[in-house]
Amino acid sequence: MDIRICILVKNEIDNLKKSLPKLNELGIEIFIFDSGSSDGSQEFAQKFDNVCVTERDYKSHHETYNFITKSFFDQQSGFVIILDADMTLSDDLIKFISSADFNSDVYSAKVKMCVDRKLVHFGSLYPHKPFLFRVGGSYFIESGHGERIADQHIVCIAPGWIVHDDRKGYSEYIASQVRYGKSLYKRYIHGSVTGRDRFRVKYPFLIFLIPIYSYFLKGGIFSGRSGFNYALDRLIAEAIMHRICTTPESLDDENT
C-alpha cells in the first residue's frame, strides 16, 4: 500500500524535534508543508533523508488538506496521512497503517492530549481526528472555527490513537486561541457556523460548562495535575474566544 505523510508547519521547531524523528522511523516519505518558518524548522526537517520540504502559503486547514488529498500528488492513488507538527502515532495505530487493507476513503483516530508533556488519560475533549485519506478527493469543508469531513464521506475509526503533545510556549497557546476567536467571529457574521458555535458566540455559559464537563464528567479529576491544567486551559480558551466575539472591533487590528 502506497502511503505518504504530510505535516503542516510554521515555526514548529520544538514540536518537530519531538515528532519528526519518531515518524521518520516508519520509513514512509514525509512532506513538510511550510508556510514561512523563521525558527529553523525547514533546516531541521531537511536533515532527514525521507523528508521533503515544500513551501506553501497557508490559507486555512481545510484548504490545505483538500489541496494535499486532491492536487498535490501526481499519482492519484494510495493514501496520505495528514498531521500537525505536534502529533505522533501510537504503536497500535502504526501497526494498523502498516498491515491494513483499507476499504474506506477516510479514517479517523481518537486523540490523547498531553499537558506539560504529561498524558491526560481522562478528561480530554479533543474529537476523533480524520488523519488517513485516499488520494484523489476533497474531503473537508469549513465548520465553526475549524473544519470537518463533508457529509457524503463515510469515516471509519482506526485502532490506536494520535498523541497530541504541543511543545511550544504557553504564549503561543494564548495567541492561537485569539486567532481561533477571530476566525470564529468572521464565520459567525457570514452565517457559516454550527449551532454549538453560535451558542459559544452569543452566550458565556460554555466558559464554565466545558471545563466542568472535562474535569468532573469526563474524569479529568483522575488525571491528576495534567487533568486540572487541561480543564483550566479549556476555560481560558473558551473565555478568549467568547471575548473576541463580543469585541468585534478587535478584528480591525488585522486591517491596519
N, C-alpha and C positions, 0 to 999 in steps of 0.2 A: 504494500500500500504506500503510495507516494504522499508523504506528509511533510509540511514545512511549518516553521514557527515564525510569527510576526510579532514584534514588540513595539509599542508606541512610546516614544521617548522625547522628553525635553528637560534637560538639566536633571538627569536621574542617576548621576554617578554613584551616589551612595546606595541606591537600590540595585543598580546593575552589578556592583561588586558582590552583592549577595546572591542575586538571582541568575545572572548570566553564566557563571561557572557551572552551576548545577544543571541548567538547561542544556549547556553545551555538551555535557556528558552523554546526552541522549544520542549524539551523533546525527542529529537532524539539522538540515540547513536552516539558519536563523537569519531573518531580515529585520534590521533595525530601521524604523521609520522615524527619523529625527527631524523635529520642527524648529531647529535653531538653538541647539545646546551651546552653552559657553563655559561649561564646567568640566570639560574633558570627557564627557560621555562618549562622543564619537571615537576619540582616540583610544579609550579603554576597550570599546567593543571591537575595534579593528585589530586588537591583539589576538583574537581567536580566529583560527583558520576557517571555521564553519560559519562565520558571521559576515554578512554583507550589510553595509550601512547605506541607506538611501535617504537623501534629504527631501523633505516634502512639507509644504506649508500645511498647518493644521487649521481646519475649519470647525469640525465637530467630530465626536467619536463615531456617530452613525455614518457620516460622510466618509470618514477614513476606513471604517470597517467595510462598507459597501464597495469602496474602491479596491480594497485588498481582495475581497472574495470574488468580485466580478471582473476587474480590469487589469490587475497588476501582473498576473501570471499569464504568459503566452500560452502555456499548455493548460487548456480548460478541463483539467481532470485532477483527481486526487483531492486531498483535504488540506486545510490550513488551520493551525492553532493560533488564535489571536489573544495576546495577554498584555497587561500593563507591566511596566518595568518592576513593580513591587510584588510580582506574583511568581510562584513556583508551583510545581505539581507534586502531589503525594505519590508514594510508591504504588498504591493501588491504581491511581489514575494513569501513571506511566505504563503499568502492566496492561491496562485496557487499551491504551493507544498503540502499544507495541504488538498486540495479539488480536485485536478485534477485527471482525469483518463488518464494516459499518453499513448499516441498512437505512440510515436516516441522513438527511442533509444537514441537520443541526443537532449538536449535543451540548448539554449544559452540565455543570457540576456544582455541588454546594461549595461554599467558600468559608474557610475558617480564618478568622481575623487574629492578628497579633497586635497587642498594645504594649508599647515599651519593650518590644522584642519578645514578649511572652504570649503564648497562645491563649486565646479566650475560648475555653472549652464549652462554655454555656453563655447564652445571652446575646449572641451575635444576631443582628437583624439584616445582614447582607443577604440579598436574594441569590438564588442559583444563578450562576453566570454562564451564558452561552459562550463557548470557547472554541468549539471544533466545527468547521464548516466545509461543506463540499464546494470546491472551487467552481465558479461559473455563474453564481447567482447573487442577487442583492437580497439581504435578509432583514435589515434594520430600518426602523422608522423612528422619528423623534417622539419622545414621550416625557412630559413634565420637564425636569431639569436634566434628563438623561435620554436614554434610547431603549427600545425594546424590539423583540422579534415581531415582524408583521404576522397578522393572524393566520394567514394561509399556510404558514410553515409549521410543521409538526416538530416539536423539540423533544428529544429523548434524553433521559437522565443517565449520565455515565457514573460508574462506581468510583469511589475515592473522592478527593476534594482538591480544590485550589487553595494554596496558602497565601494570604494577603498580609505582607509584612513591610509596611512603609518605613523606610529608614531615614527619610528626610526630616528636617526640623519641624517643631510644632508650629512655628510661624507660617510655614508653607501650608500646613493643615488649615489654619485660620484663613489664609489667603484663598485657598481652594473653595472654602465654604462661601466666601464673598463672591467668587466667580459663579458658583452654582446658584446663589441667590439672584444675581443679575440675570443669568440665563433663564431662571425660572420666571422672573417677572416679565421678561420680554415675551416669553411664550404665553404667559397668562394674559397679557393685553392683546395678544393675537388669537386667543381662544384655543390654543393647542396644548392644553394640559389635562391631566386626569382629574377625576373627582377628588381624589386624595390631595393632589397638589393645589387644587382650587381652594380646598379647605385650609391647607397649610398657609396659603397666601392671606386669606381673609380673617382667620382666627388664630389666636395664640395657644390653643389648648394642646397642640401636638408638642410644644416645647416641653411640657411636663409629662404628657401621657407616654411619649415614646421612650424616654429613659426609664420610667416606672415599669413599662412593659418589658423592656430589656432586662432590667436588674431583678425584678421580682417574678414576673410571669414566665419569662424565658430562662430563668435560672442563673442570671449573671452573678447573683449573690454567692453562688457556689464556685465561681471562678476567681475568688479572692480579689486582690488588688486590681488585677487586669480587668476583671468584670466590672468593678466600680468605675475605673477610669474610662472604660468603653462607654458605659451609660452616661458618664459625665460629658464625654466627647459628643455623644448624640444630643444631649441637652444644648450644648454650645452650638452645634451645627444647626439645629432647628431654630434656635434663638437668632442666629446670624441671618439665616435665610428669611425668616419672618420679618426681621428688622429691615433688611434690604428691600423687601417687597412692600413695606409700608413707608419707605422713604424713597420713592421713585426718582427724586431729584439726584440721588447718588449715581444714577445712570449717566447723568450729564458729564461726569468725570471722564467717560470714555470718548466724549465728543469734543473735548477741549484740547 
